[in-house]
Amino acid sequence: MKQFINPNFMLGTKSAQKLYFEYAAELPIIDFHCHLNPDEIVEDKKWDNVAQVWLGGDHYKWRAMRSNGVEEKFCTGTETSDKEKFDKFAFTMPKLLRNPIYHWTHLEMARFFGIDDVLLSPDTADEVWTRCNKVLNEGLTARSCMKNCKVEIVCTTDDPISDLSAHKKLRDENFEIKVLPTFRPDKTHAVKNPSDYIAYISKLSAAAGIEIKDFDDLVTAIKRRHDYFHSMGCRLSDNGLDTMFYAPADEHTLNTIFKKAMSGQCLDSGESDKLKSAVLTACAEMDAESGWTRQLHIGAMRDCNSAMFKKLGPDTGFDSIGESNYAAALARHLDDLNSRGKLGRTILYNLHPKDNEMLATMLGNFQSNLCPGKMQLGSGWWFLDQANGIRAQIEAFSQLSLLANFVGMVTDSRSFLSYPRHEYFRRILCDIIGREIENGSIPEDYELAGRLVSDVSYNNAKSYLRLGV
């Protein structure tokens, strides 16, 4: 059988191969959006076996296993052994042909464990288990995973109330890979459950050192935490939204709504939209004033399975692509910021593929000479970080904006084994450009095309995000 993960994996033409190996393969990685736990970097986390690093917390794999009829106890249960869970994953692998997990898994086997001569299946499960565990026992750790993949900068995702102690330890240690926080203020406007919201605002009040009695106090508290994050090297924010909100309200109305929420009453949809809109706008203004890059991840419909949410909690594989028409609200939100000089670097991510072109055209309304590509269409995210999703995002960005200014891929992952997703993206990018060189759609000028590949793979993120400032 031909080696699956071979040097020309996903590079379908000679031109693609030339672009990848000469202009992309050796570049470092700037992973500016992930969900790694910074404490695990501090401790240089080690794993007893491959199931812990592969399956622990990986809802992509849990969903796949569930889809193959695997019992939940082999996904998230505590009554089954790691080896039993691994065997159930191996049992699922042959069914994953054409699913990105098949590619990612075998890339990870090759890049971290040196296994490129067998495919994972029930027949090879014991062999792969033994060979992977040997590498882990010889010293593969969280930090060595990062170093092996030439990771230069990582940006974690952090709640405003975090003390960022892990980031401080890494900074004081002068760890060679820069690990920076990202400001994620979702809970400051998560008013769906009043009791949870009241509890969170209490924690925010303590972290900011201010009693939060009204909406103005809320903004002040957020600003204090924003300033603290800035002092700790943070230069990005991130907002996870099911849809976009734009519902202007005056100060009196916002104070009334906020006090109602803090009294434990449920807000109606109009009140909730006004509070969310006001917090989003206030945070956007802080980002612009601080020179940060702002990220909006729009479109996830979370926790759809209420029974499993009660049993396992969030982020366990029961989310899906939401569907809403938010173009008008987004346009008004961006226009409001822009008209007041408060619209800074912005990356817009969509989860529904129908929104690729909408967002790609929205960018052009608000570009400026602040920097090339001030407004960005984010990389294929979550359910769209597979080959078709990546290609569709690149196509939309190419046709409706300037691909050469794109800031590239992120892992959006909780796993230290996810860095080959950058390689995956780069190979797909080179395959697209290489095929068009060979069919005459792009000039056979490798310096020109190679510059685009290098910029999108690494250089643009380095210059655009200003993470060294």
Secondary structure as a PSIPRED ss2 file (coil, helix, strand):
# PSIPRED VFORMAT (PSIPRED V4.0)

   1 M C   1.000  0.000  0.000
   2 K C   1.000  0.000  0.000
   3 Q C   1.000  0.000  0.000
   4 F C   1.000  0.000  0.000
   5 I C   1.000  0.000  0.000
   6 N C   1.000  0.000  0.000
   7 P C   1.000  0.000  0.000
   8 N C   1.000  0.000  0.000
   9 F C   1.000  0.000  0.000
  10 M C   1.000  0.000  0.000
  11 L C   1.000  0.000  0.000
  12 G C   1.000  0.000  0.000
  13 T C   1.000  0.000  0.000
  14 K H   0.000  1.000  0.000
  15 S H   0.000  1.000  0.000
  16 A H   0.000  1.000  0.000
  17 Q H   0.000  1.000  0.000
  18 K H   0.000  1.000  0.000
  19 L H   0.000  1.000  0.000
  20 Y H   0.000  1.000  0.000
  21 F H   0.000  1.000  0.000
  22 E H   0.000  1.000  0.000
  23 Y H   0.000  1.000  0.000
  24 A C   1.000  0.000  0.000
  25 A C   1.000  0.000  0.000
  26 E C   1.000  0.000  0.000
  27 L C   1.000  0.000  0.000
  28 P C   1.000  0.000  0.000
  29 I E   0.000  0.000  1.000
  30 I E   0.000  0.000  1.000
  31 D E   0.000  0.000  1.000
  32 F C   1.000  0.000  0.000
  33 H C   1.000  0.000  0.000
  34 C C   1.000  0.000  0.000
  35 H C   1.000  0.000  0.000
  36 L C   1.000  0.000  0.000
  37 N C   1.000  0.000  0.000
  38 P H   0.000  1.000  0.000
  39 D H   0.000  1.000  0.000
  40 E H   0.000  1.000  0.000
  41 I H   0.000  1.000  0.000
  42 V H   0.000  1.000  0.000
  43 E C   1.000  0.000  0.000
  44 D C   1.000  0.000  0.000
  45 K C   1.000  0.000  0.000
  46 K C   1.000  0.000  0.000
  47 W C   1.000  0.000  0.000
  48 D C   1.000  0.000  0.000
  49 N C   1.000  0.000  0.000
  50 V H   0.000  1.000  0.000
  51 A H   0.000  1.000  0.000
  52 Q H   0.000  1.000  0.000
  53 V H   0.000  1.000  0.000
  54 W H   0.000  1.000  0.000
  55 L H   0.000  1.000  0.000
  56 G C   1.000  0.000  0.000
  57 G C   1.000  0.000  0.000
  58 D C   1.000  0.000  0.000
  59 H H   0.000  1.000  0.000
  60 Y H   0.000  1.000  0.000
  61 K H   0.000  1.000  0.000
  62 W H   0.000  1.000  0.000
  63 R H   0.000  1.000  0.000
  64 A H   0.000  1.000  0.000
  65 M H   0.000  1.000  0.000
  66 R H   0.000  1.000  0.000
  67 S H   0.000  1.000  0.000
  68 N C   1.000  0.000  0.000
  69 G C   1.000  0.000  0.000
  70 V C   1.000  0.000  0.000
  71 E C   1.000  0.000  0.000
  72 E H   0.000  1.000  0.000
  73 K H   0.000  1.000  0.000
  74 F H   0.000  1.000  0.000
  75 C C   1.000  0.000  0.000
  76 T C   1.000  0.000  0.000
  77 G C   1.000  0.000  0.000
  78 T C   1.000  0.000  0.000
  79 E C   1.000  0.000  0.000
  80 T C   1.000  0.000  0.000
  81 S C   1.000  0.000  0.000
  82 D H   0.000  1.000  0.000
  83 K H   0.000  1.000  0.000
  84 E H   0.000  1.000  0.000
  85 K H   0.000  1.000  0.000
  86 F H   0.000  1.000  0.000
  87 D H   0.000  1.000  0.000
  88 K H   0.000  1.000  0.000
  89 F H   0.000  1.000  0.000
  90 A H   0.000  1.000  0.000
  91 F H   0.000  1.000  0.000
  92 T H   0.000  1.000  0.000
  93 M H   0.000  1.000  0.000
  94 P H   0.000  1.000  0.000
  95 K H   0.000  1.000  0.000
  96 L H   0.000  1.000  0.000
  97 L C   1.000  0.000  0.000
  98 R C   1.000  0.000  0.000
  99 N C   1.000  0.000  0.000
 100 P H   0.000  1.000  0.000
 101 I H   0.000  1.000  0.000
 102 Y H   0.000  1.000  0.000
 103 H H   0.000  1.000  0.000
 104 W H   0.000  1.000  0.000
 105 T H   0.000  1.000  0.000
 106 H H   0.000  1.000  0.000
 107 L H   0.000  1.000  0.000
 108 E H   0.000  1.000  0.000
 109 M H   0.000  1.000  0.000
 110 A H   0.000  1.000  0.000
 111 R H   0.000  1.000  0.000
 112 F H   0.000  1.000  0.000
 113 F H   0.000  1.000  0.000
 114 G C   1.000  0.000  0.000
 115 I C   1.000  0.000  0.000
 116 D C   1.000  0.000  0.000
 117 D C   1.000  0.000  0.000
 118 V C   1.000  0.000  0.000
 119 L C   1.000  0.000  0.000
 120 L C   1.000  0.000  0.000
 121 S C   1.000  0.000  0.000
 122 P C   1.000  0.000  0.000
 123 D C   1.000  0.000  0.000
 124 T C   1.000  0.000  0.000
 125 A H   0.000  1.000  0.000
 126 D H   0.000  1.000  0.000
 127 E H   0.000  1.000  0.000
 128 V H   0.000  1.000  0.000
 129 W H   0.000  1.000  0.000
 130 T H   0.000  1.000  0.000
 131 R H   0.000  1.000  0.000
 132 C H   0.000  1.000  0.000
 133 N H   0.000  1.000  0.000
 134 K H   0.000  1.000  0.000
 135 V H   0.000  1.000  0.000
 136 L H   0.000  1.000  0.000
 137 N H   0.000  1.000  0.000
 138 E C   1.000  0.000  0.000
 139 G C   1.000  0.000  0.000
 140 L C   1.000  0.000  0.000
 141 T C   1.000  0.000  0.000
 142 A H   0.000  1.000  0.000
 143 R H   0.000  1.000  0.000
 144 S H   0.000  1.000  0.000
 145 C H   0.000  1.000  0.000
 146 M H   0.000  1.000  0.000
 147 K H   0.000  1.000  0.000
 148 N H   0.000  1.000  0.000
 149 C C   1.000  0.000  0.000
 150 K C   1.000  0.000  0.000
 151 V E   0.000  0.000  1.000
 152 E E   0.000  0.000  1.000
 153 I E   0.000  0.000  1.000
 154 V E   0.000  0.000  1.000
 155 C E   0.000  0.000  1.000
 156 T C   1.000  0.000  0.000
 157 T C   1.000  0.000  0.000
 158 D E   0.000  0.000  1.000
 159 D C   1.000  0.000  0.000
 160 P C   1.000  0.000  0.000
 161 I C   1.000  0.000  0.000
 162 S C   1.000  0.000  0.000
 163 D C   1.000  0.000  0.000
 164 L C   1.000  0.000  0.000
 165 S H   0.000  1.000  0.000
 166 A H   0.000  1.000  0.000
 167 H H   0.000  1.000  0.000
 168 K H   0.000  1.000  0.000
 169 K H   0.000  1.000  0.000
 170 L H   0.000  1.000  0.000
 171 R H   0.000  1.000  0.000
 172 D H   0.000  1.000  0.000
 173 E H   0.000  1.000  0.000
 174 N C   1.000  0.000  0.000
 175 F C   1.000  0.000  0.000
 176 E C   1.000  0.000  0.000
 177 I C   1.000  0.000  0.000
 178 K E   0.000  0.000  1.000
 179 V E   0.000  0.000  1.000
 180 L E   0.000  0.000  1.000
 181 P C   1.000  0.000  0.000
 182 T C   1.000  0.000  0.000
 183 F E   0.000  0.000  1.000
 184 R C   1.000  0.000  0.000
 185 P C   1.000  0.000  0.000
 186 D H   0.000  1.000  0.000
 187 K H   0.000  1.000  0.000
 188 T H   0.000  1.000  0.000
 189 H H   0.000  1.000  0.000
 190 A C   1.000  0.000  0.000
 191 V C   1.000  0.000  0.000
 192 K C   1.000  0.000  0.000
 193 N C   1.000  0.000  0.000
 194 P H   0.000  1.000  0.000
 195 S H   0.000  1.000  0.000
 196 D H   0.000  1.000  0.000
 197 Y H   0.000  1.000  0.000
 198 I H   0.000  1.000  0.000
 199 A H   0.000  1.000  0.000
 200 Y H   0.000  1.000  0.000
 201 I H   0.000  1.000  0.000
 202 S H   0.000  1.000  0.000
 203 K H   0.000  1.000  0.000
 204 L H   0.000  1.000  0.000
 205 S H   0.000  1.000  0.000
 206 A H   0.000  1.000  0.000
 207 A H   0.000  1.000  0.000
 208 A H   0.000  1.000  0.000
 209 G C   1.000  0.000  0.000
 210 I C   1.000  0.000  0.000
 211 E C   1.000  0.000  0.000
 212 I C   1.000  0.000  0.000
 213 K C   1.000  0.000  0.000
 214 D C   1.000  0.000  0.000
 215 F H   0.000  1.000  0.000
 216 D H   0.000  1.000  0.000
 217 D H   0.000  1.000  0.000
 218 L H   0.000  1.000  0.000
 219 V H   0.000  1.000  0.000
 220 T H   0.000  1.000  0.000
 221 A H   0.000  1.000  0.000
 222 I H   0.000  1.000  0.000
 223 K H   0.000  1.000  0.000
 224 R H   0.000  1.000  0.000
 225 R H   0.000  1.000  0.000
 226 H H   0.000  1.000  0.000
 227 D H   0.000  1.000  0.000
 228 Y H   0.000  1.000  0.000
 229 F H   0.000  1.000  0.000
 230 H H   0.000  1.000  0.000
 231 S H   0.000  1.000  0.000
 232 M C   1.000  0.000  0.000
 233 G C   1.000  0.000  0.000
 234 C C   1.000  0.000  0.000
 235 R C   1.000  0.000  0.000
 236 L E   0.000  0.000  1.000
 237 S E   0.000  0.000  1.000
 238 D E   0.000  0.000  1.000
 239 N E   0.000  0.000  1.000
 240 G E   0.000  0.000  1.000
 241 L E   0.000  0.000  1.000
 242 D C   1.000  0.000  0.000
 243 T C   1.000  0.000  0.000
 244 M C   1.000  0.000  0.000
 245 F C   1.000  0.000  0.000
 246 Y C   1.000  0.000  0.000
 247 A C   1.000  0.000  0.000
 248 P C   1.000  0.000  0.000
 249 A C   1.000  0.000  0.000
 250 D C   1.000  0.000  0.000
 251 E H   0.000  1.000  0.000
 252 H H   0.000  1.000  0.000
 253 T H   0.000  1.000  0.000
 254 L H   0.000  1.000  0.000
 255 N H   0.000  1.000  0.000
 256 T H   0.000  1.000  0.000
 257 I H   0.000  1.000  0.000
 258 F H   0.000  1.000  0.000
 259 K H   0.000  1.000  0.000
 260 K H   0.000  1.000  0.000
 261 A H   0.000  1.000  0.000
 262 M H   0.000  1.000  0.000
 263 S C   1.000  0.000  0.000
 264 G C   1.000  0.000  0.000
 265 Q C   1.000  0.000  0.000
 266 C C   1.000  0.000  0.000
 267 L C   1.000  0.000  0.000
 268 D C   1.000  0.000  0.000
 269 S H   0.000  1.000  0.000
 270 G H   0.000  1.000  0.000
 271 E H   0.000  1.000  0.000
 272 S H   0.000  1.000  0.000
 273 D H   0.000  1.000  0.000
 274 K H   0.000  1.000  0.000
 275 L H   0.000  1.000  0.000
 276 K H   0.000  1.000  0.000
 277 S H   0.000  1.000  0.000
 278 A H   0.000  1.000  0.000
 279 V H   0.000  1.000  0.000
 280 L H   0.000  1.000  0.000
 281 T H   0.000  1.000  0.000
 282 A H   0.000  1.000  0.000
 283 C H   0.000  1.000  0.000
 284 A H   0.000  1.000  0.000
 285 E H   0.000  1.000  0.000
 286 M H   0.000  1.000  0.000
 287 D H   0.000  1.000  0.000
 288 A H   0.000  1.000  0.000
 289 E H   0.000  1.000  0.000
 290 S H   0.000  1.000  0.000
 291 G C   1.000  0.000  0.000
 292 W C   1.000  0.000  0.000
 293 T E   0.000  0.000  1.000
 294 R E   0.000  0.000  1.000
 295 Q E   0.000  0.000  1.000
 296 L E   0.000  0.000  1.000
 297 H E   0.000  0.000  1.000
 298 I E   0.000  0.000  1.000
 299 G C   1.000  0.000  0.000
 300 A E   0.000  0.000  1.000
 301 M E   0.000  0.000  1.000
 302 R C   1.000  0.000  0.000
 303 D C   1.000  0.000  0.000
 304 C C   1.000  0.000  0.000
 305 N C   1.000  0.000  0.000
 306 S H   0.000  1.000  0.000
 307 A H   0.000  1.000  0.000
 308 M H   0.000  1.000  0.000
 309 F H   0.000  1.000  0.000
 310 K H   0.000  1.000  0.000
 311 K H   0.000  1.000  0.000
 312 L H   0.000  1.000  0.000
 313 G C   1.000  0.000  0.000
 314 P C   1.000  0.000  0.000
 315 D C   1.000  0.000  0.000
 316 T C   1.000  0.000  0.000
 317 G C   1.000  0.000  0.000
 318 F C   1.000  0.000  0.000
 319 D C   1.000  0.000  0.000
 320 S E   0.000  0.000  1.000
 321 I E   0.000  0.000  1.000
 322 G C   1.000  0.000  0.000
 323 E C   1.000  0.000  0.000
 324 S C   1.000  0.000  0.000
 325 N C   1.000  0.000  0.000
 326 Y C   1.000  0.000  0.000
 327 A H   0.000  1.000  0.000
 328 A H   0.000  1.000  0.000
 329 A H   0.000  1.000  0.000
 330 L H   0.000  1.000  0.000
 331 A H   0.000  1.000  0.000
 332 R H   0.000  1.000  0.000
 333 H H   0.000  1.000  0.000
 334 L H   0.000  1.000  0.000
 335 D H   0.000  1.000  0.000
 336 D H   0.000  1.000  0.000
 337 L H   0.000  1.000  0.000
 338 N H   0.000  1.000  0.000
 339 S H   0.000  1.000  0.000
 340 R C   1.000  0.000  0.000
 341 G C   1.000  0.000  0.000
 342 K C   1.000  0.000  0.000
 343 L C   1.000  0.000  0.000
 344 G C   1.000  0.000  0.000
 345 R C   1.000  0.000  0.000
 346 T E   0.000  0.000  1.000
 347 I E   0.000  0.000  1.000
 348 L E   0.000  0.000  1.000
 349 Y E   0.000  0.000  1.000
 350 N E   0.000  0.000  1.000
 351 L C   1.000  0.000  0.000
 352 H C   1.000  0.000  0.000
 353 P H   0.000  1.000  0.000
 354 K H   0.000  1.000  0.000
 355 D H   0.000  1.000  0.000
 356 N H   0.000  1.000  0.000
 357 E H   0.000  1.000  0.000
 358 M H   0.000  1.000  0.000
 359 L H   0.000  1.000  0.000
 360 A H   0.000  1.000  0.000
 361 T H   0.000  1.000  0.000
 362 M H   0.000  1.000  0.000
 363 L H   0.000  1.000  0.000
 364 G H   0.000  1.000  0.000
 365 N C   1.000  0.000  0.000
 366 F C   1.000  0.000  0.000
 367 Q C   1.000  0.000  0.000
 368 S C   1.000  0.000  0.000
 369 N C   1.000  0.000  0.000
 370 L C   1.000  0.000  0.000
 371 C C   1.000  0.000  0.000
 372 P C   1.000  0.000  0.000
 373 G C   1.000  0.000  0.000
 374 K C   1.000  0.000  0.000
 375 M E   0.000  0.000  1.000
 376 Q E   0.000  0.000  1.000
 377 L E   0.000  0.000  1.000
 378 G C   1.000  0.000  0.000
 379 S C   1.000  0.000  0.000
 380 G C   1.000  0.000  0.000
 381 W C   1.000  0.000  0.000
 382 W H   0.000  1.000  0.000
 383 F H   0.000  1.000  0.000
 384 L H   0.000  1.000  0.000
 385 D C   1.000  0.000  0.000
 386 Q C   1.000  0.000  0.000
 387 A H   0.000  1.000  0.000
 388 N H   0.000  1.000  0.000
 389 G H   0.000  1.000  0.000
 390 I H   0.000  1.000  0.000
 391 R H   0.000  1.000  0.000
 392 A H   0.000  1.000  0.000
 393 Q H   0.000  1.000  0.000
 394 I H   0.000  1.000  0.000
 395 E H   0.000  1.000  0.000
 396 A H   0.000  1.000  0.000
 397 F H   0.000  1.000  0.000
 398 S H   0.000  1.000  0.000
 399 Q H   0.000  1.000  0.000
 400 L H   0.000  1.000  0.000
 401 S C   1.000  0.000  0.000
 402 L C   1.000  0.000  0.000
 403 L H   0.000  1.000  0.000
 404 A H   0.000  1.000  0.000
 405 N H   0.000  1.000  0.000
 406 F C   1.000  0.000  0.000
 407 V C   1.000  0.000  0.000
 408 G C   1.000  0.000  0.000
 409 M C   1.000  0.000  0.000
 410 V C   1.000  0.000  0.000
 411 T C   1.000  0.000  0.000
 412 D C   1.000  0.000  0.000
 413 S C   1.000  0.000  0.000
 414 R C   1.000  0.000  0.000
 415 S C   1.000  0.000  0.000
 416 F C   1.000  0.000  0.000
 417 L C   1.000  0.000  0.000
 418 S C   1.000  0.000  0.000
 419 Y C   1.000  0.000  0.000
 420 P H   0.000  1.000  0.000
 421 R H   0.000  1.000  0.000
 422 H H   0.000  1.000  0.000
 423 E H   0.000  1.000  0.000
 424 Y H   0.000  1.000  0.000
 425 F H   0.000  1.000  0.000
 426 R H   0.000  1.000  0.000
 427 R H   0.000  1.000  0.000
 428 I H   0.000  1.000  0.000
 429 L H   0.000  1.000  0.000
 430 C H   0.000  1.000  0.000
 431 D H   0.000  1.000  0.000
 432 I H   0.000  1.000  0.000
 433 I H   0.000  1.000  0.000
 434 G H   0.000  1.000  0.000
 435 R H   0.000  1.000  0.000
 436 E H   0.000  1.000  0.000
 437 I H   0.000  1.000  0.000
 438 E H   0.000  1.000  0.000
 439 N C   1.000  0.000  0.000
 440 G C   1.000  0.000  0.000
 441 S C   1.000  0.000  0.000
 442 I C   1.000  0.000  0.000
 443 P C   1.000  0.000  0.000
 444 E C   1.000  0.000  0.000
 445 D C   1.000  0.000  0.000
 446 Y H   0.000  1.000  0.000
 447 E H   0.000  1.000  0.000
 448 L H   0.000  1.000  0.000
 449 A H   0.000  1.000  0.000
 450 G H   0.000  1.000  0.000
 451 R H   0.000  1.000  0.000
 452 L H   0.000  1.000  0.000
 453 V H   0.000  1.000  0.000
 454 S H   0.000  1.000  0.000
 455 D H   0.000  1.000  0.000
 456 V H   0.000  1.000  0.000
 457 S H   0.000  1.000  0.000
 458 Y H   0.000  1.000  0.000
 459 N H   0.000  1.000  0.000
 460 N H   0.000  1.000  0.000
 461 A H   0.000  1.000  0.000
 462 K H   0.000  1.000  0.000
 463 S H   0.000  1.000  0.000
 464 Y H   0.000  1.000  0.000
 465 L H   0.000  1.000  0.000
 466 R C   1.000  0.000  0.000
 467 L C   1.000  0.000  0.000
 468 G C   1.000  0.000  0.000
 469 V C   1.000  0.000  0.000
